[in-house]
Amino acid sequence: MVAQRRQEARAPVAPSHGGIVLSEAALDGKRSALLGCVDRLARLIELESAALRERRAIDFEEFNSRKAHALLEFSRASRAFGATRSAPSVEAALTRLRDRLAENAELLDDRLRAMREIAGIMIYTIEMADSDGTYSMRVQTTR
């Protein structure tokens, strides 16, 4: 038991962050948790993007709820890992997530643009149906 404590005391430690010195094992755990959060968020974004690409029906409320939960989990894990720390694996995962988010934003923008266009057509159609024709320019043909 005493030998184990001595060995733990000699374990390499990471630089101090907020006055707390963390061992490499603790940093690895926090890094692993952050990478897991990034991976779950990326998979969720990819699921939504795939549904948008394939023009499937999407429950946006469900996706938004799941994304909000994943973002909360991500923000907690990133705070625990520390904003000043950097690791190549974390940077690579964040770059992949950023790329997926950019594609997802484009797909969502396309979807919104299409919905606005459809809404415009519907509004125009309803207005024309409600109109009595007084101010419209109809061409009458004579028989």
HELIX and SHEET records of a PDB file:
HELIX    1   1 VAL A    2  ALA A    9  1                                   8    
HELIX    2   2 GLU A   24  ARG A   53  1                                  30    
HELIX    3   3 PHE A   60  PHE A   81  1                                  22    
HELIX    4   4 PRO A   88  ASP A  130  1                                  43    
END                                                                             
